[in-house]
Amino acid sequence: MILRNVKMLAVLGLALGALSLSSCAPTMSGEYADPQDSRMLDDKFNPKDQDAIIRRMMTSCLGRPWLKNFQKANTGRKPIVVVQDVQNRTDEHIDTVMITEIMETELVNSGEVKFLEKARREQVMDELEWQNSGAVSERSKKKTGNMKGADFLLVGSIANLINARGKDKDVYYQVQMKLVNIETSEIEWTDSARILKKFTSRGAKFD
C-alpha cells in the first residue's frame, strides 16, 4: 500500500511539474510586414541602413562620368565589372556578402553594366573542363578561351565608430566603394555613404 501511494505521488509530481513548465513557457505571435519598414530594435546595423547605403552608392556609381567616358572610348560597349566582397571592418557581424550581392543585382538590372561571376568562376572552369573531356558531344560542348575579361574591379568596405557618454550614444557607419580600372589600376570612381544614429538610454549609462 505504501509503495503504491509513493508511485501515485511521484506521478502526480511529474504531472504538476509538466503543467508548471508549460504555463511558464514563452508564447509568440507574428505577422508579415513590409521589409522596407524595419524597426530600430537595437543600435546595430540593420536592413534599413543597408538599403539606404546601397541606394546612395548605386545612384552615385551610375551617375558619374566614368560610365559615359568608357562607352565613348569603346564605341558604346557596356563595361564589364567583377565585384569583390565588401570588407567588414566593424565590430559587428554584418552579412557583407548580402550587401555585395544586392549591389550587383542593382547594377546589372540598371542595364548599364555587365558583371562577371567571380564567386562561381572555379565552378564554371570545372564545368568547361568536363565538357571538353570527351564526354560531351561536339555539337553541345562549350569551347574554352571565350570567357570575357573584366574592365573594372568594384571593391569596398564598411566601418563604424561609436561614441558613448553617460546615457547618450552615437553610432556612425561609413561605406567606402571604389571602381578600379583593371588595366591601369586607376580609380575611376569612388564615393562614401554615411549613417549616424543617436541613442539615449532610459536606464543604465552606456559607459
N, C-alpha and C positions, 0 to 999 in steps of 0.2 A: 504493500500500500504506500509506504514511504517513498519507494523508488518510483512508483507511478506518479505520485504528486510532484516529485523532483523533475521528472520528464515534462510534466504539464507546465510547470513553472518556467522551465527552460524554453519550451516552445512559445509560451506567452511572452517571454522576454525578447526573443528574437523577432516576434511579430511587432511588438511595440517599438523595438529599435528600428525596424524597417520603415514603419509608419512615421517615426520621428525624422528619419533621414529624408524620406520622400517629401515631407511637409517643409523641410528646410532647403530642399534643392531649388536652385535659381530657375526662374522661368524667363522666357524670352519671346518677344513678338517682333515682327519685322514687316517691311513693305518695300516695294521698289521706289526708287527716287531718280531724279534727273542727275546723271553723272556730272553735269556742268554746275550743279548747285551743291557742291560739297561743303560740309560744315567744318569749322575750325575746332576740332576736338582737343588738340594739344598744340604745342609750339614747334612741331616737326614739319618738315617739307611735305606738302600734301598735293593731291591731284589738281587743285585749283592753281597752286603755284606752278605746277608743271605745265598746265595748259597756257597760262599767261606767258611763261618764258618761251615756250615753243612758238606760240603765235607771234610774239615780238621778234624772235630770231629769224623765222622763216620769211616774214614780211620784209625785214631788213635785207636778208640774203638775196631775195629775188628782185629787190628794187634798186640794187646798187649797180654801178657801171660795168663791173666785171663781166656780167652776163651778155650785155649788148656788145661789149668790146670783143669778147670771144667769138660771138656769132658773126660779127662784121669781118673778123680776121679769118674765119673758117667757112665762108660762103653760106652762112645761116645754119651751120650744123649745131645741134644741141650738144652742150658739154657733157662729158661722162664723168661721174663723180663716184668715188668709193668712200665709204664712211667708216671712221674709226670710232669705237665705242667711247662715249663721253666718260671722262675720268671723274670719279667721286673723291673729292678732296675735303669733304665734310667729315664731321664726327658722327654722322647718322648713316643708317642703312638706307640708301636710295637706289632704286632699280634704274640704273643708268642705261641698261640695255633697252628698257622700255622707252626711255626718252629718245635714244638713238633711233629706234625703230619708228616712232611716231614722226620724228623729223624727216626720216627717209620717206615715209608714206606721204607726208605733206608735199615734199619737193617733187616726188615722182608724179603725184596727182596734179601738180601745177602744170604739167606738160612742157615745162621749160628746160628740164634737165633729164638725163638718163643716169641710171645707177648700175653699178656692178655689185653683185652679191659676194662680198668678201668673206662673210662668215660661212658660206657654203662652197667656197672655191675648191677646197680639198675634196668635197663630195662630188662636185662636178668633174674634177680631174679623174677621180676613181671611176665614174660612170663612163667617161670618154675612153679611158684605158680598157675597160671591159668591152665596150662596143667595138674597139679596134683589136680585140684579142683573137678574132676569127669566129667568135660565137654568134655574131650578128650579121645578117645579110648585108651585102654591099649596097643594096638599094636603101636600106633604112638606117644604117650606121652614120654617125656624125663624125666629120673629119676633125683632126687636131690642127692647131695652128690658125684657127679662125676666131679666137677669143678677142674681144675688144680690150684695148688698153685705156686705163682711166686718164683723164686730163687733170683732175683735181682730187685732192685728199681733204675731206672735211673732218676736222678734229675739234675737240672741245673739252671743257672741264667745268665742274660746279664746286664752289667753295662756300663756306659760311663763316660768319663772325658773330659771336654772342657777347653782349654787354649786359650785365645784371648788377643792379644796385638796390638794396632794400627790397621793396615789393615790385619794382619795375624791371622789366627785361626787354631788350631789343634783340631780335634775331634778323640778321642780314644775310641774304643769299646773293651770289653772283654767278652767272653762267657766262663763260667766255667761249666764243666759237671762232675758228679760223678756217679759211679756204686756201689751201696751199697748191700752187702750180707744181705738178709733179716733175715736169721737165726742167724748170728753172729754180725750184724751191722758193719762189717768191710768194709772199702772202698777198693774194688777190682781193680778199675781203676779210674783215674781222669786225666783230661787234660784241657787246656785252649787254646782258639783261639783268636788272637788279630788282630784288624784292626786299622790303623792310616790313617786319611785323613787330608790333608793340604789344606787350602783355603786362597786366597788373595782377598781382596775387591778392586774393581775398583772405588768405590765411597766412602761412609761414612766409618768411622772406626767401628770395631766390638765392642770396649769398650766405 
